[in-house]
Amino acid sequence: MTLAKLAFGLLITSLAVTNPAAADPSAKVTQRGNQLCISSNGVPDHETGQFPNRGNPHRLQAQSIKVCVPANPQKGARAQQVQTVGIATNGIIIRPGTADYYDARSPRGHSRNRASGWNLEGMGARETLGLDHQNAHVDHRGIYHYHGMPPALDTPGQGTRMGWAADGFEIHHVASARSSWQLKSGTRPSAPGGRYDGTYNEDFEYRPGSGNLDECNGAVVNGQYYYFATDTYPFFPRCLFGTRITRIR
């Protein structure tokens, strides 16, 4: 038995699905034809941190959120990079990436100027970006969104599915899912310098076979492709393999 088969086999017995909106009556999940639609007011069914805060100047505001993804997703051969990867079962957007880069000229030390090439990693720079205890914060439009797996959705008896990716494949959180992205060794070759410590996305590299997930944090289980939320980088998929991908704001 190969390492891959053994590792994926550990996932098979761990997947469980319950009513996707059971925990939050404000989130509604409906299927119409070939689309699965998740709608909510964008207000989570759990406590949040205080917003605005030192690292996040924005205020959480109720939204009209409706995301429709393919109900019968198909996996393609080529991964596509995405910024907003999906939506959780409670109707909260999943957006692990950031638009901020190291910028020595900015008073905050970061801005949307991409010149440095060092993109802030949401979880790695959580204090700088003002993430709360649910690994989330608020964008300039008042949209609360997750950068990492929220503890509130990791509840025994509620199943392992925590959301859907923008291409329709389910996202699960199970202890046996291990990312194949690893922290680089050594020091950064340009400013900001210093050792690779996970503050920036460029601090990591994909090492096939070092975990049991592919480059998009996915794996085939019982013949079905799934994505996984992991407790280490990239936390959520940063790319998607589906042939149809919904553009989520």
Stockholm file with secondary structure:
# STOCKHOLM 1.0

chainA/1-249         MTLAKLAFGLLITSLAVTNPAAADPSAKVTQRGNQLCISSNGVPDHETGQFPNRGNPHRLQAQSIKVCVPANPQKGARAQQVQTVGIATNGIIIRPGTADYYDARSPRGHSRNRASGWNLEGMGARETLGLDHQNAHVDHRGIYHYHGMPPALDTPGQGTRMGWAADGFEIHHVASARSSWQLKSGTRPSAPGGRYDGTYNEDFEYRPGSGNLDECNGAVVNGQYYYFATDTYPFFPRCLFGTRITRIR
#=GR chainA/1-249 SS CCHHHHHHHHHHTTCCCCCTTTTCTTCEEEEETTEEEEEECSCCSSCCCCSSBTTBCCCCCCCCEEEEEESSCCEEEEEEECSSCEEETTSCEECCCCSCEECTTSTTSEESCGGGCCBBCTTTTHHHHTCCTTSEEECTTCCEEESSCCGGGCCTTSCSEEEEETTSCEEECCTTCCCSEEECCSBCSSTTCSBCCSSBGGGEEECTTSSSSCTTSEEEETTEEEEECCSSTTSSCSEEEESSCCCCC
#=GC SS_cons         CCHHHHHHHHHHTTCCCCCTTTTCTTCEEEEETTEEEEEECSCCSSCCCCSSBTTBCCCCCCCCEEEEEESSCCEEEEEEECSSCEEETTSCEECCCCSCEECTTSTTSEESCGGGCCBBCTTTTHHHHTCCTTSEEECTTCCEEESSCCGGGCCTTSCSEEEEETTSCEEECCTTCCCSEEECCSBCSSTTCSBCCSSBGGGEEECTTSSSSCTTSEEEETTEEEEECCSSTTSSCSEEEESSCCCCC
//
